[in-house]
């Protein structure tokens, strides 16, 4: 009966050490996931800040475009008036034709 008792003790010892190893693995896993979670939270915070900055810049850009847009129309109207005046002036006072060089 001596060999059976030794085999039974080995099974208990193996079971104990497997339980210890499983517990250690669980602890390492928990620490690793916590570490990843903290990094993820930091990245999300950075993305939120970046989003706020982009939103602020977009609002400023939108305000600038709204401010410039009417001026663009005014400039376009002014250019049309200038083109009309130049055409009218050129019709009234045609430029002398260039003479061909010999």
N, CA, C and O atoms as CSV, one atom per row, in Angstrom:
chain,resi,resn,atom,element,x,y,z
A,1,UNK,N,N,0.800,-1.192,0.000
A,1,UNK,CA,C,0.000,0.000,0.000
A,1,UNK,C,C,0.845,1.259,0.000
A,1,UNK,O,O,0.366,2.364,-0.254
A,2,UNK,N,N,2.029,1.066,0.273
A,2,UNK,CA,C,2.948,2.198,0.314
A,2,UNK,C,C,3.009,2.939,-1.036
A,2,UNK,O,O,3.010,4.170,-1.019
A,3,UNK,N,N,3.060,2.279,-2.191
A,3,UNK,CA,C,3.133,3.007,-3.455
A,3,UNK,C,C,1.858,3.807,-3.735
A,3,UNK,O,O,1.924,4.893,-4.310
A,4,UNK,N,N,0.716,3.284,-3.338
A,4,UNK,CA,C,-0.532,4.007,-3.583
A,4,UNK,C,C,-0.587,5.288,-2.767
A,4,UNK,O,O,-1.086,6.311,-3.236
A,5,UNK,N,N,-0.084,5.230,-1.568
A,5,UNK,CA,C,-0.086,6.423,-0.717
A,5,UNK,C,C,0.850,7.489,-1.290
A,5,UNK,O,O,0.516,8.673,-1.241
A,6,UNK,N,N,1.976,7.119,-1.814
A,6,UNK,CA,C,2.917,8.060,-2.422
A,6,UNK,C,C,2.335,8.709,-3.668
A,6,UNK,O,O,2.545,9.898,-3.908
A,7,UNK,N,N,1.600,7.928,-4.467
A,7,UNK,CA,C,0.965,8.443,-5.670
A,7,UNK,C,C,-0.122,9.449,-5.300
A,7,UNK,O,O,-0.247,10.490,-5.945
A,8,UNK,N,N,-0.908,9.148,-4.271
A,8,UNK,CA,C,-1.961,10.033,-3.806
A,8,UNK,C,C,-1.373,11.337,-3.284
A,8,UNK,O,O,-1.953,12.400,-3.507
A,9,UNK,N,N,-0.254,11.283,-2.607
A,9,UNK,CA,C,0.391,12.471,-2.099
A,9,UNK,C,C,0.930,13.316,-3.242
A,9,UNK,O,O,0.895,14.544,-3.168
A,10,UNK,N,N,1.418,12.693,-4.279
A,10,UNK,CA,C,1.897,13.437,-5.431
A,10,UNK,C,C,0.758,14.183,-6.118
A,10,UNK,O,O,0.941,15.312,-6.572
A,11,UNK,N,N,-0.419,13.557,-6.197
A,11,UNK,CA,C,-1.580,14.214,-6.807
A,11,UNK,C,C,-1.997,15.424,-5.982
A,11,UNK,O,O,-2.340,16.464,-6.543
A,12,UNK,N,N,-1.972,15.304,-4.686
A,12,UNK,CA,C,-2.321,16.439,-3.819
A,12,UNK,C,C,-1.298,17.558,-3.956
A,12,UNK,O,O,-1.659,18.734,-3.994
A,13,UNK,N,N,-0.038,17.197,-4.028
A,13,UNK,CA,C,1.023,18.200,-4.173
A,13,UNK,C,C,0.879,18.919,-5.513
A,13,UNK,O,O,0.969,20.144,-5.585
A,14,UNK,N,N,0.653,18.140,-6.574
A,14,UNK,CA,C,0.477,18.750,-7.903
A,14,UNK,C,C,-0.741,19.664,-7.902
A,14,UNK,O,O,-0.687,20.769,-8.442
A,15,UNK,N,N,-1.820,19.222,-7.312
A,15,UNK,CA,C,-3.036,20.026,-7.240
A,15,UNK,C,C,-2.784,21.332,-6.487
A,15,UNK,O,O,-3.248,22.393,-6.904
A,16,UNK,N,N,-2.052,21.252,-5.386
A,16,UNK,CA,C,-1.730,22.447,-4.606
A,16,UNK,C,C,-0.922,23.435,-5.437
A,16,UNK,O,O,-1.259,24.617,-5.498
A,17,UNK,N,N,0.143,22.956,-6.078
A,17,UNK,CA,C,0.998,23.856,-6.850
A,17,UNK,C,C,0.284,24.403,-8.093
A,17,UNK,O,O,0.553,25.532,-8.504
A,18,UNK,N,N,-0.599,23.642,-8.684
A,18,UNK,CA,C,-1.389,24.146,-9.815
A,18,UNK,C,C,-2.338,25.252,-9.347
A,18,UNK,O,O,-2.556,26.233,-10.058
A,19,UNK,N,N,-2.892,25.087,-8.162
A,19,UNK,CA,C,-3.762,26.121,-7.595
A,19,UNK,C,C,-2.959,27.386,-7.316
A,19,UNK,O,O,-3.420,28.493,-7.596
A,20,UNK,N,N,-1.758,27.223,-6.766
A,20,UNK,CA,C,-0.895,28.380,-6.498
A,20,UNK,C,C,-0.532,29.067,-7.818
A,20,UNK,O,O,-0.591,30.292,-7.918
A,21,UNK,N,N,-0.156,28.276,-8.831
A,21,UNK,CA,C,0.206,28.848,-10.130
A,21,UNK,C,C,-0.993,29.571,-10.754
A,21,UNK,O,O,-0.833,30.654,-11.317
A,22,UNK,N,N,-2.181,28.987,-10.661
A,22,UNK,CA,C,-3.392,29.624,-11.192
A,22,UNK,C,C,-3.683,30.942,-10.500
A,22,UNK,O,O,-4.079,31.915,-11.141
A,23,UNK,N,N,-3.486,30.971,-9.192
A,23,UNK,CA,C,-3.725,32.202,-8.432
A,23,UNK,C,C,-2.726,33.282,-8.839
A,23,UNK,O,O,-3.096,34.445,-8.999
A,24,UNK,N,N,-1.473,32.900,-9.005
A,24,UNK,CA,C,-0.439,33.861,-9.437
A,24,UNK,C,C,-0.759,34.373,-10.838
A,24,UNK,O,O,-0.657,35.571,-11.104
A,25,UNK,N,N,-1.147,33.465,-11.734
A,25,UNK,CA,C,-1.513,33.876,-13.093
A,25,UNK,C,C,-2.695,34.842,-13.082
A,25,UNK,O,O,-2.710,35.818,-13.832
A,26,UNK,N,N,-3.693,34.564,-12.224
A,26,UNK,CA,C,-4.826,35.466,-12.127
A,26,UNK,C,C,-4.373,36.853,-11.686
A,26,UNK,O,O,-4.837,37.858,-12.224
A,27,UNK,N,N,-3.469,36.911,-10.710
A,27,UNK,CA,C,-2.952,38.198,-10.227
A,27,UNK,C,C,-2.203,38.949,-11.317
A,27,UNK,O,O,-2.389,40.154,-11.491
A,28,UNK,N,N,-1.355,38.232,-12.053
A,28,UNK,CA,C,-0.599,38.868,-13.143
A,28,UNK,C,C,-1.564,39.367,-14.218
A,28,UNK,O,O,-1.410,40.475,-14.732
A,29,UNK,N,N,-2.555,38.545,-14.554
A,29,UNK,CA,C,-3.551,38.940,-15.551
A,29,UNK,C,C,-4.309,40.194,-15.106
A,29,UNK,O,O,-4.514,41.118,-15.895
A,30,UNK,N,N,-4.716,40.216,-13.857
A,30,UNK,CA,C,-5.441,41.362,-13.322
A,30,UNK,C,C,-4.573,42.629,-13.404
A,30,UNK,O,O,-5.052,43.688,-13.811
A,31,UNK,N,N,-3.303,42.513,-13.016
A,31,UNK,CA,C,-2.383,43.657,-13.062
A,31,UNK,C,C,-2.206,44.129,-14.508
A,31,UNK,O,O,-2.227,45.330,-14.778
A,32,UNK,N,N,-2.033,43.185,-15.432
A,32,UNK,CA,C,-1.806,43.529,-16.838
A,32,UNK,C,C,-3.036,44.239,-17.431
A,32,UNK,O,O,-2.894,45.234,-18.142
A,33,UNK,N,N,-4.224,43.735,-17.142
A,33,UNK,CA,C,-5.442,44.354,-17.665
A,33,UNK,C,C,-5.665,45.737,-17.053
A,33,UNK,O,O,-6.135,46.652,-17.729
A,34,UNK,N,N,-5.333,45.882,-15.801
A,34,UNK,CA,C,-5.438,47.193,-15.143
A,34,UNK,C,C,-4.499,48.194,-15.819
A,34,UNK,O,O,-4.865,49.342,-16.068
A,35,UNK,N,N,-3.297,47.736,-16.106
A,35,UNK,CA,C,-2.300,48.581,-16.771
A,35,UNK,C,C,-2.805,49.007,-18.153
A,35,UNK,O,O,-2.715,50.184,-18.503
A,36,UNK,N,N,-3.332,48.070,-18.936
A,36,UNK,CA,C,-3.887,48.391,-20.254
A,36,UNK,C,C,-5.057,49.357,-20.146
A,36,UNK,O,O,-5.190,50.274,-20.957
A,37,UNK,N,N,-5.895,49.153,-19.156
A,37,UNK,CA,C,-7.051,50.018,-18.957
A,37,UNK,C,C,-6.615,51.452,-18.659
A,37,UNK,O,O,-7.199,52.404,-19.176
A,38,UNK,N,N,-5.594,51.599,-17.829
A,38,UNK,CA,C,-5.090,52.944,-17.513
A,38,UNK,C,C,-4.517,53.622,-18.752
A,38,UNK,O,O,-4.737,54.814,-18.967
A,39,UNK,N,N,-3.785,52.870,-19.565
A,39,UNK,CA,C,-3.237,53.443,-20.803
A,39,UNK,C,C,-4.370,53.845,-21.742
A,39,UNK,O,O,-4.312,54.899,-22.376
A,40,UNK,N,N,-5.393,53.011,-21.829
A,40,UNK,CA,C,-6.538,53.301,-22.679
A,40,UNK,C,C,-7.258,54.560,-22.208
A,40,UNK,O,O,-7.643,55.396,-23.026
A,41,UNK,N,N,-7.441,54.700,-20.916
A,41,UNK,CA,C,-8.093,55.895,-20.373
A,41,UNK,C,C,-7.285,57.150,-20.664
A,41,UNK,O,O,-7.849,58.196,-20.987
A,42,UNK,N,N,-5.956,57.048,-20.550
A,42,UNK,CA,C,-5.101,58.199,-20.851
A,42,UNK,C,C,-5.219,58.576,-22.321
A,42,UNK,O,O,-5.291,59.761,-22.648
A,43,UNK,N,N,-5.238,57.594,-23.210
A,43,UNK,CA,C,-5.370,57.862,-24.638
A,43,UNK,C,C,-6.724,58.496,-24.949
A,43,UNK,O,O,-6.800,59.437,-25.739
A,44,UNK,N,N,-7.785,57.989,-24.338
A,44,UNK,CA,C,-9.108,58.573,-24.551
A,44,UNK,C,C,-9.166,60.021,-24.065
A,44,UNK,O,O,-9.810,60.861,-24.693
A,45,UNK,N,N,-8.507,60.312,-22.966
A,45,UNK,CA,C,-8.463,61.693,-22.465
A,45,UNK,C,C,-7.743,62.598,-23.465
A,45,UNK,O,O,-8.183,63.719,-23.724
A,46,UNK,N,N,-6.635,62.107,-24.024
A,46,UNK,CA,C,-5.911,62.885,-25.034
A,46,UNK,C,C,-6.777,63.113,-26.269
A,46,UNK,O,O,-6.778,64.208,-26.833
A,47,UNK,N,N,-7.512,62.087,-26.691
A,47,UNK,CA,C,-8.379,62.227,-27.859
A,47,UNK,C,C,-9.502,63.228,-27.601
A,47,UNK,O,O,-9.868,64.000,-28.486
A,48,UNK,N,N,-10.046,63.211,-26.383
A,48,UNK,CA,C,-11.088,64.194,-26.036
A,48,UNK,C,C,-10.536,65.608,-26.106
A,48,UNK,O,O,-11.186,66.501,-26.648
A,49,UNK,N,N,-9.329,65.821,-25.556
A,49,UNK,CA,C,-8.706,67.146,-25.596
A,49,UNK,C,C,-8.449,67.570,-27.039
A,49,UNK,O,O,-8.700,68.718,-27.407
A,50,UNK,N,N,-7.951,66.644,-27.851
A,50,UNK,CA,C,-7.685,66.942,-29.256
A,50,UNK,C,C,-8.986,67.293,-29.974
A,50,UNK,O,O,-9.020,68.222,-30.781
A,51,UNK,N,N,-10.049,66.557,-29.684
A,51,UNK,CA,C,-11.352,66.851,-30.284
A,51,UNK,C,C,-11.848,68.235,-29.919
A,51,UNK,O,O,-12.407,68.945,-30.755
A,52,UNK,N,N,-11.643,68.618,-28.662
A,52,UNK,CA,C,-12.049,69.961,-28.227
A,52,UNK,C,C,-11.245,71.034,-28.957
A,52,UNK,O,O,-11.792,72.055,-29.373
A,53,UNK,N,N,-9.933,70.791,-29.111
A,53,UNK,CA,C,-9.103,71.770,-29.833
A,53,UNK,C,C,-9.531,71.880,-31.291
A,53,UNK,O,O,-9.609,72.982,-31.835
A,54,UNK,N,N,-9.807,70.746,-31.924
A,54,UNK,CA,C,-10.238,70.760,-33.325
A,54,UNK,C,C,-11.580,71.472,-33.450
A,54,UNK,O,O,-11.794,72.244,-34.385
A,55,UNK,N,N,-12.477,71.212,-32.512
A,55,UNK,CA,C,-13.782,71.865,-32.537
A,55,UNK,C,C,-13.628,73.382,-32.391
A,55,UNK,O,O,-14.306,74.150,-33.073
A,56,UNK,N,N,-12.732,73.803,-31.499
A,56,UNK,CA,C,-12.497,75.237,-31.293
A,56,UNK,C,C,-11.924,75.871,-32.560
A,56,UNK,O,O,-12.360,76.944,-32.977
A,57,UNK,N,N,-10.933,75.192,-33.176
A,57,UNK,CA,C,-10.342,75.719,-34.410
A,57,UNK,C,C,-11.364,75.746,-35.546
A,57,UNK,O,O,-11.372,76.680,-36.348
A,58,UNK,N,N,-12.209,74.746,-35.618
A,58,UNK,CA,C,-13.240,74.710,-36.657
A,58,UNK,C,C,-14.214,75.861,-36.488
A,58,UNK,O,O,-14.647,76.464,-37.470
A,59,UNK,N,N,-14.558,76.167,-35.240
A,59,UNK,CA,C,-15.476,77.279,-34.982
A,59,UNK,C,C,-14.825,78.600,-35.394
A,59,UNK,O,O,-15.471,79.454,-36.000
A,60,UNK,N,N,-13.551,78.761,-35.064
A,60,UNK,CA,C,-12.831,79.982,-35.453
A,60,UNK,C,C,-12.766,80.084,-36.968
A,60,UNK,O,O,-12.988,81.154,-37.536
A,61,UNK,N,N,-12.460,78.964,-37.624
A,61,UNK,CA,C,-12.383,78.955,-39.090
A,61,UNK,C,C,-13.743,79.291,-39.700
A,61,UNK,O,O,-13.827,80.059,-40.658
A,62,UNK,N,N,-14.793,78.720,-39.145
A,62,UNK,CA,C,-16.143,78.996,-39.636
A,62,UNK,C,C,-16.483,80.475,-39.483
A,62,UNK,O,O,-17.054,81.083,-40.388
A,63,UNK,N,N,-16.129,81.050,-38.334
A,63,UNK,CA,C,-16.383,82.478,-38.112
A,63,UNK,C,C,-15.604,83.329,-39.108
A,63,UNK,O,O,-16.125,84.319,-39.622
A,64,UNK,N,N,-14.356,82.947,-39.382
A,64,UNK,CA,C,-13.551,83.695,-40.355
A,64,UNK,C,C,-14.159,83.606,-41.750
A,64,UNK,O,O,-14.216,84.598,-42.477
A,65,UNK,N,N,-14.607,82.423,-42.113
A,65,UNK,CA,C,-15.213,82.258,-43.434
A,65,UNK,C,C,-16.485,83.087,-43.542
A,65,UNK,O,O,-16.734,83.718,-44.570
A,66,UNK,N,N,-17.296,83.088,-42.474
A,66,UNK,CA,C,-18.514,83.902,-42.482
A,66,UNK,C,C,-18.158,85.380,-42.617
A,66,UNK,O,O,-18.871,86.141,-43.272
A,67,UNK,N,N,-17.061,85.776,-41.997
A,67,UNK,CA,C,-16.638,87.172,-42.043
A,67,UNK,C,C,-16.107,87.533,-43.428
A,67,UNK,O,O,-16.355,88.634,-43.919
A,68,UNK,N,N,-15.382,86.619,-44.056
A,68,UNK,CA,C,-14.743,86.887,-45.342
A,68,UNK,C,C,-15.728,86.718,-46.499
A,68,UNK,O,O,-15.600,87.409,-47.510
A,69,UNK,N,N,-16.686,85.837,-46.380
A,69,UNK,CA,C,-17.599,85.517,-47.475
A,69,UNK,C,C,-18.291,86.750,-48.062
A,69,UNK,O,O,-18.280,86.916,-49.282
A,70,UNK,N,N,-18.890,87.619,-47.246
A,70,UNK,CA,C,-19.505,88.822,-47.830
A,70,UNK,C,C,-18.476,89.687,-48.554
A,70,UNK,O,O,-18.787,90.287,-49.582
A,71,UNK,N,N,-17.272,89.755,-48.033
A,71,UNK,CA,C,-16.230,90.550,-48.680
A,71,UNK,C,C,-15.877,89.962,-50.044
A,71,UNK,O,O,-15.583,90.710,-50.977
A,72,UNK,N,N,-15.901,88.660,-50.171
A,72,UNK,CA,C,-15.607,88.029,-51.450
A,72,UNK,C,C,-16.656,88.433,-52.470
A,72,UNK,O,O,-16.325,88.757,-53.611
A,73,UNK,N,N,-17.925,88.415,-52.064
A,73,UNK,CA,C,-18.987,88.842,-52.989
A,73,UNK,C,C,-18.821,90.303,-53.383
A,73,UNK,O,O,-19.014,90.660,-54.545
A,74,UNK,N,N,-18.465,91.150,-52.422
A,74,UNK,CA,C,-18.255,92.563,-52.717
A,74,UNK,C,C,-17.085,92.740,-53.679
A,74,UNK,O,O,-17.159,93.557,-54.597
A,75,UNK,N,N,-16.019,91.993,-53.481
A,75,UNK,CA,C,-14.862,92.081,-54.370
A,75,UNK,C,C,-15.253,91.616,-55.770
A,75,UNK,O,O,-14.864,92.229,-56.764
A,76,UNK,N,N,-16.016,90.543,-55.845
A,76,UNK,CA,C,-16.457,90.014,-57.141
A,76,UNK,C,C,-17.300,91.055,-57.870
A,76,UNK,O,O,-17.120,91.272,-59.069
A,77,UNK,N,N,-18.227,91.704,-57.147
A,77,UNK,CA,C,-19.050,92.749,-57.756
A,77,UNK,C,C,-18.180,93.911,-58.222
A,77,UNK,O,O,-18.396,94.461,-59.302
A,78,UNK,N,N,-17.202,94.283,-57.408
A,78,UNK,CA,C,-16.281,95.359,-57.779
A,78,UNK,C,C,-15.473,94.996,-59.020
A,78,UNK,O,O,-15.229,95.846,-59.876
A,79,UNK,N,N,-15.061,93.743,-59.118
A,79,UNK,CA,C,-14.299,93.291,-60.284
A,79,UNK,C,C,-15.170,93.339,-61.541
A,79,UNK,O,O,-14.704,93.729,-62.611
A,80,UNK,N,N,-16.435,92.941,-61.404
A,80,UNK,CA,C,-17.351,92.988,-62.544
A,80,UNK,C,C,-17.529,94.425,-63.020
A,80,UNK,O,O,-17.572,94.687,-64.222
A,81,UNK,N,N,-17.631,95.349,-62.076
A,81,UNK,CA,C,-17.743,96.766,-62.436
A,81,UNK,C,C,-16.479,97.240,-63.140
A,81,UNK,O,O,-16.555,97.978,-64.122
A,82,UNK,N,N,-15.328,96.824,-62.650
A,82,UNK,CA,C,-14.063,97.216,-63.265
A,82,UNK,C,C,-13.938,96.640,-64.678
A,82,UNK,O,O,-13.483,97.325,-65.594
A,83,UNK,N,N,-14.341,95.392,-64.847
A,83,UNK,CA,C,-14.283,94.757,-66.175
A,83,UNK,C,C,-15.198,95.495,-67.140
A,83,UNK,O,O,-14.828,95.746,-68.287
A,84,UNK,N,N,-16.386,95.840,-66.677
A,84,UNK,CA,C,-17.331,96.568,-67.524
A,84,UNK,C,C,-16.755,97.933,-67.901
A,84,UNK,O,O,-16.872,98.361,-69.049
A,85,UNK,N,N,-16.137,98.609,-66.946
A,85,UNK,CA,C,-15.553,99.925,-67.211
A,85,UNK,C,C,-14.394,99.808,-68.202
A,85,UNK,O,O,-14.257,100.644,-69.095
A,86,UNK,N,N,-13.575,98.795,-68.053
A,86,UNK,CA,C,-12.439,98.618,-68.971
A,86,UNK,C,C,-12.946,98.306,-70.370
A,86,UNK,O,O,-12.429,98.844,-71.349
A,87,UNK,N,N,-13.960,97.436,-70.478
A,87,UNK,CA,C,-14.521,97.124,-71.792
A,87,UNK,C,C,-15.106,98.371,-72.440
A,87,UNK,O,O,-14.906,98.622,-73.628
A,88,UNK,N,N,-15.833,99.152,-71.638
A,88,UNK,CA,C,-16.436,100.374,-72.158
A,88,UNK,C,C,-15.362,101.346,-72.613
A,88,UNK,O,O,-15.491,101.977,-73.662
A,89,UNK,N,N,-14.314,101.463,-71.833
A,89,UNK,CA,C,-13.216,102.367,-72.163
A,89,UNK,C,C,-12.500,101.899,-73.425
A,89,UNK,O,O,-12.124,102.716,-74.265
A,90,UNK,N,N,-12.309,100.590,-73.561
A,90,UNK,CA,C,-11.592,100.085,-74.734
A,90,UNK,C,C,-12.439,100.207,-75.990
A,90,UNK,O,O,-11.892,100.353,-77.083
A,91,UNK,N,N,-13.771,100.151,-75.859
A,91,UNK,CA,C,-14.645,100.344,-77.016
A,91,UNK,C,C,-14.630,101.800,-77.464
A,91,UNK,O,O,-14.651,102.077,-78.663
A,92,UNK,N,N,-14.593,102.725,-76.524
A,92,UNK,CA,C,-14.580,104.157,-76.843
A,92,UNK,C,C,-13.223,104.611,-77.339
A,92,UNK,O,O,-13.148,105.489,-78.198
A,93,UNK,N,N,-12.164,104.045,-76.828
A,93,UNK,CA,C,-10.801,104.444,-77.185
A,93,UNK,C,C,-10.010,103.198,-77.567
A,93,UNK,O,O,-9.248,102.684,-76.747
A,94,UNK,N,N,-10.171,102.702,-78.785
A,94,UNK,CA,C,-9.434,101.494,-79.160
A,94,UNK,C,C,-7.932,101.756,-79.178
A,94,UNK,O,O,-7.483,102.858,-79.497
A,95,UNK,N,N,-7.178,100.745,-78.837
A,95,UNK,CA,C,-5.726,100.856,-78.855
A,95,UNK,C,C,-5.247,100.830,-80.288
A,95,UNK,O,O,-5.812,100.114,-81.115
A,96,UNK,N,N,-4.188,101.618,-80.607
A,96,UNK,CA,C,-3.675,101.584,-81.983
A,96,UNK,C,C,-3.112,100.187,-82.289
A,96,UNK,O,O,-2.501,99.540,-81.439
A,97,UNK,N,N,-3.336,99.761,-83.507
A,97,UNK,CA,C,-2.852,98.443,-83.924
A,97,UNK,C,C,-1.333,98.490,-83.999
A,97,UNK,O,O,-0.753,99.506,-84.382
A,98,UNK,N,N,-0.710,97.413,-83.640
A,98,UNK,CA,C,0.749,97.348,-83.692
A,98,UNK,C,C,1.189,97.178,-85.135
A,98,UNK,O,O,0.575,96.460,-85.925
A,99,UNK,N,N,2.252,97.853,-85.438
A,99,UNK,CA,C,2.784,97.708,-86.779
A,99,UNK,C,C,3.737,96.513,-86.787
A,99,UNK,O,O,4.458,96.247,-85.825
A,100,UNK,N,N,3.705,95.809,-87.920
A,100,UNK,CA,C,4.583,94.647,-88.028
A,100,UNK,C,C,6.021,95.118,-88.176
A,100,UNK,O,O,6.304,96.075,-88.897
A,101,UNK,N,N,6.894,94.456,-87.507
A,101,UNK,CA,C,8.315,94.784,-87.597
A,101,UNK,C,C,8.886,94.123,-88.822
A,101,UNK,O,O,8.524,92.990,-89.140
A,102,UNK,N,N,9.791,94.819,-89.531
A,102,UNK,CA,C,10.388,94.272,-90.735
A,102,UNK,C,C,11.603,93.502,-90.457
A,102,UNK,O,O,12.224,92.975,-91.380
